[in-house]
Amino acid sequence: MESAAARPGLVLTAASVLPEDAGRAALVARVHDPEVDGPCVAAVRGEQVVDLTAIAPTVSDLMERDDAVTIVREAEGRRTWRLEEVTRAPSGHRDVPHLLAPIDLQVIKAAGVTFARSLLERVIEERTGGRPEQAAQVRARVQELVGGALDGIRPGSPEADKAKELLVSEGLWSQYLEVGIGPDPEVFTKAPVLSSVGTGADVGVLGASVWNNPEPEVVLVVDSRGRVRGATLGNDVNLRDIEGRSALLLSRAKDNNASCAIGPFIRLLDDGFGLDTVRSLDIDLRVEGMDGYVLHGSSSLREISRDVLDLVGAAYGRHHQYPDGFVLFTGTLFAPTEDRRTPGEGFTHEYGDIVRISSPLLGTLVNTVVTSEQATPWTFGVGALMRNLARRGLL
């Protein structure tokens, strides 16, 4: 494979990543500033990105402020950058300002198996033991026996209990069906604090994986009191072969270098963008291969099986607190099944794929696929952030 360093950087424009109604949106960004060799909390205002770090040293701090929307819209900043400048800049180059993932100290959580279509694909992974060559045959059998039994079922309901009894009697029960239609959703820790990559960066799949795909999702931004303060986009990269071998390999399948992409911005909830709007967001996915291959898919939160606040409640409450807040991937409807390499094996990534995850009200998250081993090593952790902020007199 060609080395990551040898590839030309992905060039983006401001127009290509902004929401359609950016002029009405309260947008939060994080920018790497080479002058201070560290991240800045920023607001996107028209063609300008305004540094708010003197007011809120971290995005986590900003999310705790009841007046966060006012700050993002009106507060005077220390300096500004042109949005086009930080969007076009190659990610990971410390000598130029560029966009980072728009979160920092928040714990990165994810909810899985929240859509019926992706539920069945998880069952298929399990039944094949992670072997893509068996996917088509198993998919046909599972959909024949299981698909209709789950139509319109509300998780945890008496109807779900009856469906479970039927599927158990047929020998078709699965741990994925348990979290898909049972009383408790799957909520797991996706990645370490500060490890996510932003738009324009490489996104990583483990080099050993031969069956994998992007997972385009809406990501909720939640403060320490469990309040949803905003939303953004995410790619919860999925290694189907590894998780398919055993659900106990979830951390190996999900948590690798550059395997979590979030961005481009956080859109704060306000009078024009509330939770009901979030509940109806549509997400578009486009994968473009270096060989001309194109995959297109879509997802909609309108089809989610559990309300987004139910998912938040499963993560946060008297049973679990997050002093710096958290973000929550809400799951995906998208599970690509069309063949790419070999008939019957379905989709998997190729090196150099460009992945675009977009929503009209959240903008576009764009990343290039590399192996996790080739992606830029993660070196800037919590300790580095605290030392950087302290040198800047912000703590």
Secondary structure, 3 states (H helix, E strand, C coil): CCCHHHCCCCCCCHHHHCCCCHHHCCEEEEEEECCCCEEEEEEEECCEEEECCCCCCCHHHHHHCCCHHHHHHHCCCCCEEEHHHHHHCCCCCCCCCEEECCCCCCEEEEEECCCHHHHHHHHHHHHHCCCHHHHHHHHHHHHHHCHHHHCCCCCCCHHHHHHHHHHHHCCCCCHHHHHHHCCCCEEEEEECCCCCECCCCEEEECCCCCCEECCEEEEEEECCCCCEEEEEEEEECEEHHHHHHCHHHHHHHHCCCCCEEEEEEEEECECCECHHHHHCCEEEEEEECCCCCEEEEEEEHHHCCCCHHHHHHHHCECCECCCCCEEEECCCCCCCCCCCCCCCCCCCCCCCCEEEEEECCCEEEEEEEEECCCCCCCCCCHHHHHHHHHHCCCC
